[in-house]
């Protein structure tokens, strides 16, 4: 029964908690004037290996920068160009990896790149390896480290008031759960701990005390689960 309660709790927590976020890859290319974009499309993006890896590791966002008019709506064209200017994209195709919140650049991959094996005979594995190498970098390249918050600024940030005060109901719920699970008939023995240790004595009434009712155990379990969710969300 206890094992089933634990399994049920793990399933419930996994269903409630948000899924792990993935980094974003902004793919800057051109739908009407990019020879290397076509090479990537044929040799990488059309492969099953790339589709499987991308689905599980990144959020892939294509940012079109066409040369000709009429390819995109004026608003979308202006928005894409502004994004490229803000990130300092000088040539295409360029793949900029951003943190899951979209506020910090982790690094970028440009094509062609012979040092990384990203030429005309590139393989999906080589392109995936280049992106994974970027994802493991701690500091953004090209002097953009200032976009990352410093350790001092992260440590000095104050928590919102609701995140501080939420621990009051957490402690209260845990206290109620502990009270429900304690066998009240054994409290006198706990208070006389010295006598219990030395004489190992226990009254007949304490030895024959009934166990904690099942409904109290279930209620305590629910309170502990609610307290855990309040603490982590």
Buried (B, 14 or more C-beta within 10 A) or exposed (E): EEEEBEEEBEEEEEEEEEEEEBBBBBBBBBBEEBEBBEBBEEBBBEBEEBBEBBEEBBBBBBBBBBEEEEBBEEEEBEEBBEBBEEBEBEEBBBBBBBBBEEEBBBBBBBBBBEEBBBBEEBBBBBBBBBBEEBBEEEEBEEEBEEEBEEEEEEEEEEEEEEEEEEEEEBEEBBEBBEEBBBEEBBEEBEEEEEEBEEEEEBEEEBEEBEEBEEEBBEBBBBBBBBBBBBBEE
